[in-house]
Structures are given as C-alpha cells and as structure tokens.
Amino acid sequence: MPAFHTILLKKIEPKISKIINNLNLAPKEPQIPFISDLDNRWNSSKNWLNKLVKQDTSTSNLDKNLQTFLKLGVNGFVTVDCGGRLSELVNNSVKNRHVKCKVTNISKTGGA
C-alpha cells in the first residue's frame, strides 16, 4: 500500500522559493523528490532542500521537479504518494533523493 504524507509548504523559506522561481524551467509532470517532515522534523527537511537547490540546475531534473512542487504547493498542503517507501526515504532522504513521489492531492486544509 502506498505511503501518504502531507507537508506544509508555507514554512519553506522565501529564499529557496526565489531561487527556484528564478530557474525559469518549464513545469513538468508533478513528480517530486520526497521531503521528510515526519514528526515535525522541519530542520531536516530544510537542510535537504538547501542541498537540493545547490545542485547543478543544467543537469539535474530534481530542480525542475522541485520547482513544480513549489508551484503546486505554495501556501497549501500537498499530499504525495511515495510508493510504499516512506520509511526508507525518511531514514535516507539524501541517499535516496533520486526516488520520486507523485502529487496526489492539493488542498488548503491538509489531510491525507
């Protein structure tokens, strides 16, 4: 059974959003890198985002996916389907950053 997780994106620092918005990359299908916010571990998520943003944007699809992710989830909740690999991704988010999640729901109130 797929693992579902909802995260709140309004906490994402404006600096990160600005960097992504300045990439001028065409939006793609809403496949995104999973960002762990389990048990309110926001600092872990933020650090992971910062590492992701610093990648070479000319060769990395992760940045395009993150841009799409931010556009879809600004000021709202995004529910993502991680294909049943939630615990692996939470424990090894940096090592497994190539594993994508698919957006399944977008709302202003959250919920999985």
C-alpha positions in Angstrom: 0.0 0.0 0.0 1.4 3.4 -1.0 2.6 5.7 1.8 0.9 9.0 2.0 2.3 12.0 3.8 1.1 15.6 4.0 3.5 18.5 4.5 3.0 22.2 5.0 4.9 24.3 2.4 4.3 27.8 3.7 7.3 27.2 6.1 9.7 27.0 3.1 12.0 29.9 3.3 11.3 32.7 0.7 15.0 32.5 -0.3 14.5 28.9 -1.5 11.3 29.8 -3.4 13.1 32.8 -5.0 16.0 30.6 -6.2 13.6 28.1 -7.7 11.4 30.7 -9.3 14.4 32.2 -11.0 15.4 29.0 -12.7 12.8 29.7 -15.5 12.4 26.0 -16.1 9.2 24.7 -17.8 6.9 22.8 -15.4 6.8 19.1 -15.9 4.6 16.3 -14.6 4.2 16.7 -10.8 6.8 14.1 -9.9 8.8 15.4 -6.9 11.6 14.5 -4.7 10.3 13.4 -1.3 10.9 15.8 1.5 10.6 14.4 5.0 8.6 16.3 7.6 7.7 13.3 9.7 7.4 14.1 13.4 7.9 17.8 12.6 11.5 17.3 11.7 11.4 20.6 9.7 15.1 21.3 10.1 15.9 18.1 8.4 13.6 19.0 5.5 15.1 22.5 5.2 18.6 21.2 5.1 17.6 18.6 2.4 16.0 21.4 0.4 19.1 23.5 0.6 21.3 20.7 -0.6 18.9 20.1 -3.5 18.8 23.8 -4.5 22.6 23.9 -4.7 22.8 21.2 -7.3 23.8 22.0 -10.9 20.4 23.0 -12.4 21.6 22.5 -16.0 21.9 18.7 -15.5 19.5 17.9 -12.7 15.9 17.0 -13.1 15.5 17.3 -9.3 15.5 21.1 -9.5 12.8 21.0 -12.2 10.7 18.7 -10.1 11.2 20.9 -7.0 10.1 24.0 -9.0 6.9 22.2 -10.0 6.5 21.1 -6.3 6.7 24.6 -5.0 4.3 26.0 -7.7 1.8 23.3 -6.8 2.1 23.7 -3.1 2.5 27.4 -2.3 0.6 28.3 0.9 -1.2 24.9 1.0 -0.8 21.3 1.8 0.4 18.7 -0.7 -0.3 15.0 -0.4 2.3 12.8 -2.0 2.4 9.1 -2.9 5.8 7.7 -2.2 5.1 4.2 -3.5 5.3 2.5 -0.1 8.9 3.6 0.5 8.2 6.2 3.2 10.3 4.8 6.0 13.3 4.3 3.6 13.0 7.8 2.4 12.7 9.3 5.8 15.8 7.5 7.1 17.9 8.1 4.0 16.4 11.1 2.3 19.7 12.4 0.9 20.9 8.9 -0.2 17.6 8.2 -1.9 16.9 11.6 -3.3 16.6 10.1 -6.8 13.4 8.4 -5.6 10.4 10.4 -6.8 7.0 10.9 -5.2 3.8 11.8 -7.1 1.4 14.6 -6.1 -2.0 13.1 -5.4 -3.9 15.9 -3.7 -3.6 19.6 -3.2 -5.7 21.5 -0.6 -5.7 24.5 1.7 -6.6 22.4 4.8 -4.4 19.4 4.5 -5.2 15.8 5.3 -4.1 12.5 3.6 
